[in-house]
């Protein structure tokens, strides 16, 4: 890891860019897109081993769209994408990722905590079943005992818990960062999404080697609010991606309201959003928010993550400090 050991000496990025700003300072979707292109271009040019964090959700897919567009426009390479497989995804989401990874010719790094996965398979565990700490590898036991300071003998195999989230997502991500010598992660987080992310900057350092392999987070869509993401999808992402989709854009007014000849699987929007989900967490702890598609729901007066288990949301700040997105 010779390059990472020198990190971040070879970079010239402004870590204060976006400090104290809010989405309202980018008043139109075009202003937001211009900033996203600027940040993405800097990220692709400055970092030697960047990756794109892709969850299959709307925010990370919008970020991936900007990466692909900028790479094509400026003759740059599309970096590998990292998908964290926490073993509790909706089947439709995995199918969506597989389909569009093939369609877009993406190099996918499947980040998994295989130690936990092997235990789940060997013991035929279901979500919510207990896993004994002593059954974990030395690496995972170190995280549980020394980093999380968790003292119980077991933890539940659930994503939306402190130990479960850390092992299944953060450890999986940090191990991938180390294995692939990643110096920058293009990530689709937004200022308005959670309080713990409101102070993020467009280039956010993660340089403490005692917590995670040193790297930066490159965050092109901080300035987007939830309605802006959908505006960008139906007016830019989908028309630019789907052959025969109206160039001027078209916003479906129902689950099956797409232009003639176009099916849901032709559109790079997860089918869970069509079905009323606004956030895609795990199949165990995420419910749809309403019956109508996500982009038609009352985004001004309801919370985006209403369908998610709230215990995880209450832990966001601690999880972020440990390397969570």
C-alpha distance (Angstrom), angle and dihedral (degrees) to the residues before:
residue distance angle dihedral
X1 . . .
X2 3.78 . .
X3 3.82 95.4 .
X4 3.77 93.4 47.2
X5 3.80 90.4 49.6
X6 3.82 88.5 62.3
X7 3.77 93.7 44.9
X8 2.97 126.8 168.0
X9 3.83 100.1 8.8
X10 3.82 96.8 100.2
X11 3.83 95.3 52.2
X12 3.77 129.5 96.9
X13 3.80 105.9 -169.1
X14 3.79 132.2 135.4
X15 3.79 107.4 -117.6
X16 3.81 90.3 -172.7
X17 3.82 94.2 58.0
X18 3.81 106.5 125.2
X19 3.80 95.1 14.6
X20 3.81 110.6 155.2
X21 3.80 93.0 1.8
X22 3.80 129.5 131.7
X23 3.82 133.0 -159.8
X24 3.82 90.1 -101.6
X25 3.81 89.3 69.3
X26 3.81 86.6 70.5
X27 3.82 97.1 54.8
X28 3.81 101.6 -176.0
X29 3.77 134.5 36.7
X30 3.79 88.3 -112.9
X31 3.81 90.7 57.8
X32 3.79 89.0 49.9
X33 3.80 92.2 48.7
X34 3.82 92.1 49.7
X35 3.80 90.2 54.5
X36 3.79 92.0 45.4
X37 3.81 90.7 53.5
X38 3.81 91.3 48.3
X39 3.82 93.5 50.7
X40 3.80 93.1 43.3
X41 3.80 93.2 49.8
X42 3.81 91.5 50.4
X43 3.78 90.2 48.2
X44 3.80 94.5 50.8
X45 3.80 92.3 46.0
X46 3.80 100.3 42.6
X47 3.80 104.1 43.1
X48 3.77 122.6 72.5
X49 3.81 98.7 -157.5
X50 3.81 108.5 22.0
X51 3.79 125.7 163.7
X52 3.79 133.1 -169.2
X53 3.81 117.9 -124.0
X54 3.80 105.0 -135.5
X55 3.81 122.3 -177.7
X56 3.78 96.7 166.5
X57 3.82 88.1 -112.1
X58 3.78 125.6 123.5
X59 3.82 97.3 -99.8
X60 3.78 97.5 50.2
X61 3.80 91.2 41.7
X62 3.81 90.0 52.9
X63 3.81 88.3 50.6
X64 3.80 89.8 49.6
X65 3.81 89.0 50.8
X66 3.80 90.5 56.1
X67 3.80 90.5 47.6
X68 3.79 91.8 52.1
X69 3.81 93.1 45.1
X70 3.81 94.3 47.3
X71 3.80 92.6 45.1
X72 3.80 90.4 51.6
X73 3.81 94.8 44.4
X74 3.80 96.5 47.4
X75 3.82 99.8 32.3
X76 3.80 94.3 -111.3
X77 3.79 129.5 142.4
X78 3.80 123.4 -99.9
X79 3.81 104.3 -124.3
X80 3.79 123.4 -134.5
X81 3.79 115.6 -83.2
X82 3.80 122.4 -129.1
X83 3.79 117.8 -142.8
X84 3.80 114.8 -172.2
X85 3.79 107.2 -143.7
X86 3.80 105.0 -159.7
X87 3.84 93.3 174.3
X88 3.82 93.7 -116.9
X89 3.81 102.0 80.7
X90 3.78 125.0 132.0
X91 3.82 108.5 -98.7
X92 3.81 88.7 -128.1
X93 3.80 90.0 58.4
X94 3.80 93.5 53.5
X95 3.81 89.4 48.2
X96 3.81 89.8 50.0
X97 3.81 92.6 50.8
X98 3.80 92.7 46.7
X99 3.80 91.8 49.0
X100 3.79 98.0 48.2
X101 3.80 94.4 39.3
X102 3.80 86.5 59.0
X103 3.82 93.3 41.4
X104 3.81 92.2 51.3
X105 3.81 95.5 37.1
X106 3.80 92.8 -122.7
X107 3.78 126.2 176.0
X108 3.82 101.3 -131.3
X109 3.79 123.3 -159.6
X110 3.81 107.0 -159.6
X111 3.80 103.3 -150.4
X112 3.80 110.4 -158.7
X113 3.77 136.6 161.0
X114 3.79 90.4 -129.5
X115 3.80 93.0 -179.1
X116 3.80 90.2 64.8
X117 3.80 91.3 39.7
X118 3.80 91.9 53.5
X119 3.82 90.7 50.9
X120 3.80 90.7 50.1
X121 3.81 91.0 50.7
X122 3.80 95.6 43.0
X123 3.81 93.6 48.8
X124 3.82 94.5 36.4
X125 3.79 90.5 -126.7
X126 3.79 126.8 -178.2
X127 3.82 125.9 -151.2
X128 3.78 107.9 -75.2
X129 3.80 95.2 29.6
X130 3.80 116.0 124.6
X131 3.79 124.1 -105.2
X132 3.79 118.3 -157.4
X133 3.79 114.1 -124.5
X134 3.81 89.5 -140.8
X135 3.82 89.3 61.0
X136 3.80 91.6 61.0
X137 3.78 124.6 95.4
X138 3.79 119.1 -98.7
X139 3.81 88.5 -105.0
X140 3.80 93.3 56.0
X141 3.79 93.5 40.8
X142 3.80 88.0 55.5
X143 3.80 89.9 55.4
X144 3.78 93.9 46.8
X145 3.81 98.2 44.0
X146 3.81 104.7 29.2
X147 3.80 104.7 29.0
X148 3.80 102.8 30.2
X149 3.82 92.5 28.8
X150 3.79 88.5 -141.8
X151 3.81 111.6 171.2
X152 3.82 104.9 -174.8
X153 3.82 122.0 105.1
X154 3.81 94.0 -127.8
X155 3.78 140.5 23.5
X156 3.81 129.4 -157.6
X157 3.77 119.5 -104.6
X158 3.80 92.5 -119.2
X159 3.77 129.0 126.6
X160 3.79 97.7 -146.1
X161 3.80 97.4 61.8
X162 3.79 130.2 89.3
X163 3.82 97.4 -107.4
X164 3.79 95.7 33.0
X165 3.79 94.6 50.8
X166 3.80 92.8 45.7
X167 3.80 95.3 49.7
X168 3.80 98.3 38.0
X169 3.80 98.2 42.3
X170 3.80 114.8 11.9
X171 3.80 98.2 40.6
X172 3.80 90.3 43.3
X173 3.80 90.2 51.7
X174 3.80 96.1 44.4
X175 3.81 91.6 48.6
X176 3.82 89.5 52.5
X177 3.81 91.3 48.6
X178 3.78 89.4 54.0
X179 3.80 96.2 42.6
X180 3.81 94.1 50.3
X181 3.82 96.0 36.8
X182 3.82 90.7 -123.2
X183 3.80 116.6 -172.3
X184 3.81 100.2 176.5
X185 3.82 134.8 28.2
X186 3.80 118.9 -159.7
X187 3.78 101.2 -145.8
X188 3.81 132.7 -175.3
X189 3.78 102.1 -139.7
X190 3.81 123.1 137.4
X191 3.80 135.2 -150.1
X192 3.80 93.3 -127.5
X193 3.80 95.7 48.2
X194 3.80 100.6 79.9
X195 3.79 136.4 -4.1
X196 3.81 91.1 -120.0
X197 3.83 89.5 61.5
X198 3.81 98.7 45.6
X199 3.82 93.7 96.0
X200 3.79 97.4 47.4
X201 3.81 120.7 125.2
X202 3.79 128.6 -145.5
X203 3.80 90.4 -104.3
X204 3.79 109.2 35.4
X205 3.83 120.6 -175.5
X206 3.80 122.0 -135.4
X207 3.80 99.3 -179.0
X208 3.80 106.1 142.9
X209 3.84 105.6 113.3
X210 3.80 91.3 -165.0
X211 3.82 90.2 65.7
X212 3.83 107.0 30.0
X213 3.79 140.5 -9.8
X214 3.84 103.1 -78.7
X215 3.79 112.2 -96.8
X216 3.82 142.2 128.9
X217 3.78 131.3 -110.3
X218 3.81 112.7 -133.1
X219 3.81 107.6 -158.6
X220 3.81 114.6 -173.0
X221 3.82 99.7 169.6
X222 3.81 102.7 47.1
X223 3.81 88.3 117.1
X224 3.82 94.8 57.1
X225 3.80 121.0 98.2
X226 3.80 119.7 -155.8
X227 3.85 95.5 -93.7
X228 3.82 89.5 48.8
X229 3.79 90.6 56.3
X230 3.79 91.2 55.7
X231 3.80 92.3 44.1
X232 3.79 88.7 54.3
X233 3.80 91.6 47.5
X234 3.78 98.7 52.2
X235 3.81 96.0 37.7
X236 3.81 101.7 37.6
X237 3.81 117.5 5.5
X238 3.80 98.4 47.2
X239 3.83 97.9 39.1
X240 3.81 89.9 47.8
X241 3.80 92.4 47.6
X242 3.80 107.4 36.5
X243 3.77 119.4 67.5
X244 3.83 112.7 -128.8
X245 3.82 93.2 14.1
X246 3.83 109.4 136.3
X247 3.80 107.7 -87.4
X248 3.79 91.2 -141.2
X249 3.80 89.4 55.4
X250 3.78 132.5 -113.7
X251 3.80 128.6 -138.6
X252 3.83 112.5 -146.3
X253 3.78 112.2 -128.2
X254 3.79 95.1 -156.4
X255 3.79 143.4 12.0
X256 3.80 93.7 -81.8
X257 3.79 99.9 29.4
X258 3.79 102.4 114.7
X259 3.81 129.2 134.6
X260 3.80 114.4 -82.4
X261 3.78 113.6 -77.1
X262 3.82 94.7 17.9
X263 3.80 121.9 108.7
X264 3.80 130.5 -166.2
X265 3.80 91.6 -104.0
X266 3.82 88.9 58.2
X267 3.81 91.2 60.8
X268 3.85 122.8 76.4
X269 3.81 92.1 -130.1
X270 3.80 119.2 108.2
X271 3.81 112.3 -108.9
X272 3.81 87.8 -129.6
X273 3.82 89.0 69.9
X274 3.79 90.1 53.6
X275 3.82 87.5 51.6
X276 3.82 94.4 56.0
X277 3.81 104.0 -90.7
X278 3.81 115.3 134.3
X279 3.78 97.0 -177.4
X280 3.81 128.0 34.8
X281 3.79 110.2 -148.3
X282 3.79 116.8 137.8
X283 3.78 132.3 -32.6
X284 3.80 88.0 -120.6
X285 3.79 100.2 55.6
X286 3.80 108.5 20.7
X287 3.80 125.2 86.8
X288 3.76 131.0 179.9
X289 3.79 115.3 -92.4
X290 3.80 97.7 -142.4
X291 3.79 141.2 -17.7
X292 3.79 97.3 -98.8
X293 3.83 122.4 76.2
X294 3.80 116.7 -79.5
X295 3.81 95.9 -106.9
X296 3.84 92.1 55.5
X297 3.79 96.1 52.5
X298 3.81 125.8 103.7
X299 3.79 97.1 -89.0
X300 3.79 93.7 167.7
X301 3.80 96.1 59.3
X302 3.81 104.7 28.4
X303 3.78 132.6 59.7
X304 3.77 120.3 -106.1
X305 3.80 92.8 -135.9
X306 3.78 98.3 44.8
X307 3.79 89.6 120.5
X308 3.80 93.9 57.4
X309 3.78 129.2 90.2
X310 3.78 106.1 -96.9
X311 3.81 98.5 -144.2
X312 3.78 89.0 76.7
X313 3.79 92.8 48.9
X314 3.79 90.2 54.6
X315 3.81 89.3 56.6
X316 3.80 97.4 49.1
X317 3.78 97.1 107.8
X318 3.80 93.8 51.6
X319 3.79 92.1 44.2
X320 3.79 91.4 49.5
X321 3.79 90.5 53.0
X322 3.80 88.6 56.4
X323 3.79 94.0 52.6
X324 3.80 104.4 -84.0
X325 3.82 115.5 145.0
